[in-house]
Amino acid sequence: MKCPSTFNCPVEATLDLIGGKYKSLILFHLVDNVLRFSELQRLIPQSTPKMLTQQLRELEEDGLILRTIYPVIPPKTDYRLTDFGKSIIPVLNAMCDWGTQYLDSLGVKTPCTEPL
């Protein structure tokens, strides 16, 4: 994350946290769920394992998600929103609402539904 004094506006700060290629989608899917890596891969099939791993690490470093590793064989890891991560839910809701209106105006139907 950049030093806060380097941001020129609040939108830039927000985009620095959630503007990665799949970050918003990851956060969206974690709103009401605790998910494993394989579940996130299934929900975001266009992401490569490398890219998904990178985005998850950045979200964790920025304090938006919590990664829990369970000491079992094979290792089990899951991801959930932190309290700070939950503070982004209104932004995700607004993005979902806007996207739904946009797609509706184009006559596009999507299987994605708002989990909130």
C-alpha positions as CSV (number, residue, x, y, z in Angstrom):
1,M,0.0,0.0,0.0
2,K,1.2,3.5,-0.7
3,C,2.0,6.0,2.0
4,P,-1.4,7.8,2.6
5,S,0.3,11.2,1.9
6,T,0.9,10.2,-1.7
7,F,-2.8,10.0,-2.6
8,N,-4.3,12.9,-4.4
9,C,-7.9,12.1,-3.6
10,P,-10.0,9.5,-1.6
11,V,-11.0,7.6,-4.8
12,E,-7.3,7.0,-5.5
13,A,-6.9,5.6,-2.0
14,T,-9.9,3.3,-2.5
15,L,-8.7,2.1,-5.9
16,D,-5.3,1.4,-4.4
17,L,-6.9,-1.1,-2.0
18,I,-9.6,-2.7,-4.2
19,G,-8.5,-1.8,-7.7
20,G,-6.7,-5.0,-8.5
21,K,-7.9,-7.2,-11.4
22,Y,-9.9,-9.5,-9.1
23,K,-9.9,-7.8,-5.7
24,S,-13.4,-6.5,-5.9
25,L,-14.7,-9.9,-7.0
26,I,-12.8,-11.7,-4.2
27,L,-14.2,-9.3,-1.6
28,F,-17.7,-9.6,-3.1
29,H,-17.6,-13.4,-2.8
30,L,-16.3,-13.2,0.8
31,V,-19.1,-10.9,2.0
32,D,-21.2,-13.7,3.6
33,N,-18.7,-16.5,3.1
34,V,-15.5,-18.1,4.4
35,L,-14.0,-19.6,1.3
36,R,-11.0,-21.8,0.4
37,F,-8.7,-21.0,-2.5
38,S,-10.3,-23.7,-4.7
39,E,-13.8,-22.2,-4.1
40,L,-12.6,-18.8,-5.0
41,Q,-11.0,-20.2,-8.2
42,R,-14.3,-21.8,-9.1
43,L,-16.2,-18.5,-8.5
44,I,-13.6,-16.5,-10.5
45,P,-12.7,-18.9,-13.3
46,Q,-11.0,-16.3,-15.5
47,S,-8.3,-15.8,-12.9
48,T,-5.1,-17.8,-13.0
49,P,-3.9,-19.4,-9.8
50,K,-0.9,-17.1,-9.8
51,M,-3.0,-13.9,-10.2
52,L,-5.6,-15.1,-7.6
53,T,-2.8,-15.8,-5.1
54,Q,-1.2,-12.4,-5.8
55,Q,-4.6,-10.6,-5.3
56,L,-5.3,-12.5,-2.1
57,R,-1.9,-11.7,-0.7
58,E,-2.3,-8.0,-1.4
59,L,-5.8,-7.9,0.2
60,E,-4.3,-9.7,3.2
61,E,-1.4,-7.2,3.5
62,D,-3.8,-4.3,3.3
63,G,-5.9,-5.8,6.1
64,L,-9.1,-6.4,4.1
65,I,-9.1,-10.2,4.4
66,L,-7.8,-12.8,6.9
67,R,-6.1,-15.9,5.8
68,T,-6.4,-18.9,8.3
69,I,-4.1,-21.9,7.8
70,Y,-5.2,-25.1,9.6
71,P,-2.5,-27.5,10.6
72,V,-3.9,-30.6,9.0
73,I,-2.7,-32.9,6.2
74,P,-3.2,-31.8,3.5
75,P,-3.1,-28.1,4.7
76,K,-6.4,-26.3,4.7
77,T,-6.5,-22.5,4.2
78,D,-9.5,-20.3,4.1
79,Y,-10.2,-16.6,3.6
80,R,-12.7,-14.2,5.3
81,L,-13.3,-10.5,5.5
82,T,-11.7,-8.7,8.4
83,D,-13.8,-6.0,10.3
84,F,-11.9,-3.5,8.1
85,G,-12.8,-5.5,5.0
86,K,-16.5,-5.5,6.0
87,S,-16.4,-1.7,5.9
88,I,-16.1,-2.0,2.1
89,I,-19.5,-3.8,1.8
90,P,-21.5,-0.5,1.1
91,V,-19.1,0.2,-1.8
92,L,-19.5,-3.4,-3.1
93,N,-23.3,-3.0,-2.8
94,A,-23.2,0.3,-4.8
95,M,-21.0,-1.4,-7.5
96,C,-23.4,-4.3,-7.7
97,D,-26.4,-2.0,-8.0
98,W,-24.8,0.2,-10.6
99,G,-23.6,-2.8,-12.6
100,T,-27.1,-4.4,-12.5
101,Q,-28.7,-1.2,-13.8
102,Y,-26.1,-0.9,-16.6
103,L,-26.5,-4.6,-17.7
104,D,-30.3,-4.2,-17.5
105,S,-30.1,-1.2,-19.8
106,L,-28.2,-3.4,-22.3
107,G,-30.7,-6.2,-21.9
108,V,-28.0,-8.5,-20.5
109,K,-29.0,-11.1,-17.9
110,T,-26.3,-12.5,-15.6
111,P,-26.4,-15.4,-13.1
112,C,-24.6,-13.3,-10.5
113,T,-26.8,-12.2,-7.7
114,E,-26.0,-9.8,-4.9
115,P,-25.0,-11.8,-1.8
116,L,-25.7,-8.9,0.7
